[in-house]
Amino acid sequence: MVIIESTIKTNPMGRWYIELSDTTKEESMEICLDIEEYSQKIEMMGQEYGQEVEVAWSSDDNVTPVQIHEVRQEIMAYEARVEAEKANAEATPQA
């Protein structure tokens, strides 16, 4: 199992972003500005390892609880949207 480190960070303007690091590779770092981009990059990393990845979350000291909450809210909204799309696809008869 490969561990992908996901670190919530904040820029000087107060906007959060997520830094992804593959723990098996040096110089492996990706920056994600939103959850959609994060999801795509995690999926690409997972494909490299046959979907055998674990995500380890952390945040820098200067990230506020409000920013962490915002990231969580976006993740929950993204997951709900994906589940709804999956349910709609399964409920739609194939022609």
C-alpha positions in Angstrom: 0.0 0.0 0.0 1.4 3.4 -1.0 0.8 6.4 1.1 -0.1 9.7 -0.6 0.4 12.7 1.8 -2.2 15.4 1.4 -1.3 18.6 3.2 -3.7 21.5 3.4 -1.7 24.7 3.1 -2.5 28.4 2.7 -1.1 31.0 0.4 -0.3 34.6 1.4 -3.7 35.7 0.2 -5.4 33.4 2.6 -6.6 30.9 0.0 -6.2 27.2 0.8 -4.7 24.6 -1.5 -3.6 21.0 -1.2 -0.1 19.7 -1.7 0.1 16.0 -2.7 3.2 14.0 -2.2 3.9 10.4 -3.2 5.9 9.0 -0.3 7.7 6.4 -2.6 9.2 9.1 -4.8 11.5 11.9 -4.2 10.6 15.2 -5.9 7.0 14.0 -6.2 4.7 16.9 -5.5 1.4 18.2 -7.0 -0.5 21.3 -6.1 -4.3 21.2 -6.2 -6.3 24.4 -6.0 -9.7 22.7 -5.6 -11.3 19.4 -4.8 -12.0 18.5 -8.4 -8.4 18.9 -9.3 -7.4 17.0 -6.2 -9.7 14.1 -7.1 -8.2 13.8 -10.6 -4.6 13.8 -9.4 -5.3 11.2 -6.6 -7.0 9.0 -9.2 -4.0 9.3 -11.6 -1.6 8.5 -8.7 -3.8 5.5 -7.7 -3.8 4.1 -11.3 0.0 3.9 -11.1 -0.3 1.6 -8.1 -3.4 -0.4 -9.1 -5.6 1.8 -6.8 -3.7 0.5 -3.8 -3.2 3.9 -2.1 -3.9 5.4 1.3 -4.3 9.1 1.8 -2.7 10.6 4.9 -4.1 14.1 5.7 -2.4 16.9 7.6 -2.3 20.7 7.6 0.3 23.4 8.0 0.3 25.3 11.3 -0.9 28.5 9.6 -4.1 26.9 8.2 -7.2 28.0 10.0 -9.9 25.8 11.3 -12.3 27.6 8.9 -10.1 26.6 6.0 -10.0 23.0 7.1 -13.8 23.0 7.5 -14.1 24.5 4.0 -12.0 21.7 2.5 -14.1 19.1 4.4 -17.3 20.7 3.1 -16.0 20.6 -0.5 -15.0 17.0 -0.2 -18.4 16.0 1.1 -20.2 18.0 -1.6 -17.9 16.4 -4.3 -18.6 12.9 -2.9 -22.3 13.5 -2.8 -22.3 14.7 -6.4 -20.3 11.6 -7.5 -22.7 9.3 -5.7 -25.7 11.0 -7.2 -24.2 10.8 -10.7 -23.5 7.1 -10.1 -27.0 6.4 -8.8 -28.5 8.3 -11.8 -26.4 6.3 -14.2 -27.5 3.0 -12.6 -31.1 4.0 -12.7 -31.1 5.1 -16.3 -31.9 2.1 -18.6 -29.3 1.3 -21.2 -30.6 1.6 -24.8 
